[in-house]
Amino acid sequence: MALNISLKQVRAFVNVAICSNYAEAAERMHLSQPALSIAIRNLEQATGGALFSRSTRKVELTPEGVAFFPVAKRLLRDWEEACMDLNNLFSMQKGKLSIAVMPSFASTLLPEHLRVFHEQYPNITIAIQDIVMEFVMASVLAGRSELGITFESESMEGLEFFPLFEDDFILVCPPKHPLAEVKSATWQQVQQYPFIAMNLGSTLRRWIDDVCAKRDIVLNIIAEGGQLVLLGELVAAGLGISVVPALTRQQMLDKGLSCVALRHSGLRKCVGVVKKQRGTLSVAANGFLSMLTQS
C-alpha cells in the first residue's frame, strides 16, 4: 500500500529532529508552530506510529524516528539534487547533445560550430555520429540523434528541415590531369575520363545518375566507394576523376587534388538541419539548432 507522505512532511520531520524543538524548527522553516505540528502529526499517521517523544523541555526521536532520520535526510538530499539537475538541464549547465552529421559537413564546418557551442555551454556532452546522409535521417527518425545535418532529400517524411545554405558540386582530379588547368569543366569533358563514383543506392550517386541521364552523359565508371574521403583517396592515387560536394573542397585540396568548378552541374543542393516532426527537442538541441540557423 502506498503511503501518502509529502516532501513538506519529511522536511518538517528532519528539521524537528535536528532542532529538538518545535519553535526553532518552525522558525527555520518559516512556518507557524501549529502548521509544523500538523505536518508531523500527518506524517506519523501515514507511517503508523510516533516518530517523536515529547517532554516539556525538548523533543526526542523514538527508536522508529532514529531509524527513519538518515533515510529522510537522504530523501531530501536526493530531491534537492534532482531539482538542481533539472534546473541545470533547462539552463544548459548540464545535458547531452546528440547529433548525426554527414561526413562532408562533419569534417569541415561542424568543428567550428561545436567550438562556439562548447564555449557557451561547456558542461553539455556532445555525441556525434559521422554517417552518410541516408543514415543521418534514419538516426533522427529512430530517435538515436535529436538533430541531423545533411543535404535536403526529396523524401523527408516524418522530418522537419531547416535550411542553412546551398552547396554545389565540383570536379576533383590529380593536379597534372588535363582538366586541372581549365577554369570550369563540363559534363561532356568529365565523361571522357575514368570516373570514381559513389556506390549505387546512395543519394549522391542517384543525383549524379539523374543529371547524366537528362543530358545523355555516359560516365566511364571504373570504381565505386561508400565515402567521399575514399573517392578522394582513389583520385589522389591516379585511378580517375570524381564529382563531389563543394563542402569537401578543403579536404580534397589537403590531399593534393585540384578542385575545378563544374559548369551547369545541375547538382546545387540545400544543406540543413533535420529533426523529427513530432516530439520536443531538449534544451541543448534547441540551443544548437538556434545557433546553426542564426549563424
Protein Blocks (a to p, Z undefined) as FASTA:
>chain_A
ZZdddfklmmmmmmmmmnopaklmmmmnopafklmmmmmmmmmmmnopafbdcdfkbccd
dfklmmmmmmmmmmmmmmmmmmmmmmmmmnopgccddddddfklmmmmmmmmmmmmmmmm
mmbccddddddfklmmmmmmnopafbdcddddfblghiacddfbdcdddddddfkbmklm
pmbdcfklmmmpccddddehiaklmmmmmmmmmnopacddfbdcfbfklmmmmmmnopac
cdddfklmmmmmmnopacdddehklpaccddddddfbdcddfklmmmmmmmmmZZ
